[in-house]
Amino acid sequence: MSSDRQAAEDPEAAAAPPPRGGAFLLAQLGAHAAGRFGERVGEFGLTPPDVGLLRMIAVEPGRSQRSLAADLGVVPSRVVALIDNLEQKGLVERRRSAEDRRHHELYVSEGGRRALERVREAAAVHEDDLFAALDEDERVRLTELLGRIAAQQGLTAGVHPGYRNLPKRPGGR
């Protein structure tokens, strides 16, 4: 249906301009960027949450599942299920803590390191595609501004808030 025909059939449709606010644009671009990133890492058999967890473990090798849960804002049992998935894919290793045998330390495996390298390359292409309309100075400025907004909103640097809303994996975990 053309927009002229819509306006003739529904006068309200012509009067309502598309959303123009910055918050809407951020949501629109965020959904678009997340979807495209998911497609890119999906080619490696990964999901964006998998990538985020791998990155967090790679940045702090030996961290505990409990510390991941705290950073992600989820219950520890949820992290167990997420790590089980990465371990089954051969991307993460759990090792008993030498200091407290009741706890496990998390490490990225060799396969996980290779996967992260592929993801880094895909992420660079993704960012270049997403910001192709901007020159280098504009990209830097936009990143700075978005960082300020994220900090003001109390978001944890480097942690996607979507972990709190991930569906449970099959099997009840």
N, C-alpha and C positions, 0 to 999 in steps of 0.2 A: 504494500500500500504506500503510495507516495505521500509526502508530507502535505502537499496541497489538498489531496483527497481527505487526509486525516483532519485537516483544519476545517474543511467544509462539513464533515460528518460530526466533528467534535470541536466546537469553538474553544473549549478549555485547553485542548492540546496545543493550539497555536499560541495561546497566551502564556503557557508555562515554558520559560527558557530553561535550557539544560543547566544543571548545577555548575557553578563557577568557582566556588570557594576553594581555598588552599587545602582544607581538610579533605574535601571530596577528591581533589586531584591526587593527594597523597594516597588515599585509599584506592583510587582507581589504578594509579601506577604501581602501588604495592601489590595489589592482586595480580596485575599483569606481570610484574617482575617475578613474583613468587611462582606463578604458573609456568612461565618460561624457564626459570631456574629448575623447577621440578622436572620439566621435560628433559632438560640437558643432563641432569644427574641421573635421571631415570634410565638413560642410555647405558649407565654403568651399573645398573641394578641397585641404585641407592635412592633414598628419599631425602628431601631437605632435612628432616629431623636426624636421619642417619649422619648426614654430613656435619650438622651442627655438633652432635655428640663426638664424632671423630675428631673434629677440630678442637673441642674443649679438652679432650683427653690428650691430644698431641701437644697442646700448649702447656699442659700440666701433667706430665707422665707420672704415674704412681698415685694419682688422686683416688679417693674412695668413691664408691657409689653414693654414699651419704652426702659427700660434698657436692657431687653433681646434682643430687636431688635438691639440695639447698639453693644452689645457683639457678636451677631451672624453676624452682617454686612448685615442685611436685613432691608427692610422697615417695619415700625410698623404694617401696615395692613397685612403683611405676618405672623407676629407673632400672630395676632388676630386669623387667620385661624388655625394655629398650636395649639394654646391654646384652641380654640373651640373644636378641636378633642379630646384633653386630658380631657376637661371638660365633653364632651359627654360620655367618657369612665369612668367617675367617679374618675379620678386620680388627678385632680387639681381643686382647688376652687378659684374663683375670689371674692374678697371682696372689697367693696368701701373703699377708703382711708379715714381715719379719718381726715387727714390733708387737703386733696383736693378731694372733692366728685366727681370731674370729672374723677378721675383716679381710676384704680383698682390695688389692691395688689394681688399677686399670692401666693398660698400656696398649698403644696402637701396634698391631702386628706388622710384619713386612708387607703383607697384602694390603693392610690398611694404609700404610705409607704410600704404596703405589696408587691406591685409589684416591688418596688426598692429592697427590700430584696431578692426576687426571682432572680432579675437581678444580684445582687451582687454575689449570689451563682453561677449563670450561668457564669458570667464573670470570676470568679476565676477558674472554670473548663476550660473555653475557654483559658485563659492565660496559664494554666498548659499544656493543649494540644498543644497550639501553640509553646511554648518554651520548649517542652519536650527534645529537642536535647541539651539543655544548662544546665549547673549546676547553682547553686544559684549565685555564684560570676559572672558568665558570664551573667546571666539575669540582675543583678544589673548594670554591666558595659554597657551592650547594652542599657538599659533604660537611663542611664546617657548620653551616646553618642547620642541617638536619641533626648533626651531633648535638648541637645546643638544645634543640627541641627535645630530643630523646633524653638528654640529661635532666632538663627541666621537668619532664614528665616522670622522672624516677625510674626509667628503664635501665636494666642491667646491661652494661656495655657488652656487646657480642653475644647476647642471649636473646633469641626470638621468643616473645611472650606466648607464641602459639603452642609451646610444649604443654602448657596447662590444659589445653583443650584437645590434645590428641586422642583419637578413639582408642579404646582398648584393643589389643591384638586378639585374634582368634584364640580360644582356649581360656578366656577369662582373665588374662594377665593384663 
